Amino acid sequence: MNTRTVENLADWVRSERSSCHLVQISTDQVYHHTGPHAEEDVELINYYAFSKYAGELVALNVGGTALRTNLFGRSRCSGRTSISDWVLGALRRQEPIRVFEDVWFSPLSLETLSEHIGLVVERGGGGVFNLGARDGMSKAEFALRVASHFGLSTANVTRGSVDAARLPARRPTDMRMDCARFESRFGLTLPTLESEIARMKDTYASEH
């Protein structure tokens, strides 16, 4: 899915000599170890990252844009939850959850990410760009900040290590991104993760 789909689209662009601009949504999981990472700091440690990176190469081969990103917010896909859906659901139901204090990221809210993808579509791009918050935090801190913004108790939240979770696939530990290239190319300043969490609150307001 992550590679062959992009290949099919790129083949069409090439065969039709189309002037359309292919924008591929890639992932921050191409990074590992200590961030924030520039676009050149690729370190692939699982097959998901490999398949997304391979998709980037295909998109770039037809002059496309690859956006490395991560997101949160109210899911628009039935049966698929985002990290914020999971955290908020557990907090509201007072269910115990374990959050990783040694996994770092710099995601954007779904709304902000969509706006910036639209900007790339309108202006064009070409190349690889990190697209995330200006700063980052651990997933544990993210959960605690979400709880704070929504006024929810964290009594059932436990901090833990990703190593202790024994997940079936190896996961990156620091996916924080340096997004200076995107900011420079499009003449803007990306938001902080704290402000993105605050923005997210409105999208969940209709639930309660």
C-alpha positions, 0 to 999 in steps of 0.5 A: 500500500505505501509503495505500490500505490505511489508507483501506480500514480507516478506511472500514470503521471509519467505515461500521460506526461501530466503536469499534475503535482503528486503530493505523498504523505510520508511519516516521521518514523523514518527518524530515530535517536536524538532529534530534532531531525533534518530531512537528511537524518534518515534511519529506517528501523522497521518495515513501515518506515522502509515502505514509506521511504520507498514511496517518497523516492517514487514520488520524487522521481516525478517531481512530487513532494513528500511530506514527513509528518504525524498527526492527532485529532478527532478521527474521520475514519470509522473504526480507526482511532488517533492517539488523541482519540485513544487518550481522551477516551481512556481519560473520560472512562477513567481507564488505566493507560500506560504512556511512553516517556521515552518516545518523542514526536512533534505532530500537528492537529489534523486541521493544521496539517490539512491546511498546510497540505492545501498550501503545498497543493496550491503553491507547488513544492517538489522535494522532501519536507518535514511538516510538524510542530515547531517543538515536540514532547514525549507521548507521556507529556502529550497525554498529560497536556491533553488531560490538562486542556480538557480538565480530566484526571490523570490518576489512571495514567502510568508513565512507562518505557517503550522497551518494557512494552515489548511491541511486536515491531521495533519503534523509533524513540525520537521522531521530533522534526526540524521543520525549518525547510518547510517554514522557509519554503512557504514563508510561515511559522509553524505552531507549537505542539502546546497550541495545537493541543489547545486547538484540538479541543474545539473539534471534540466539543460536540461529543459532550 
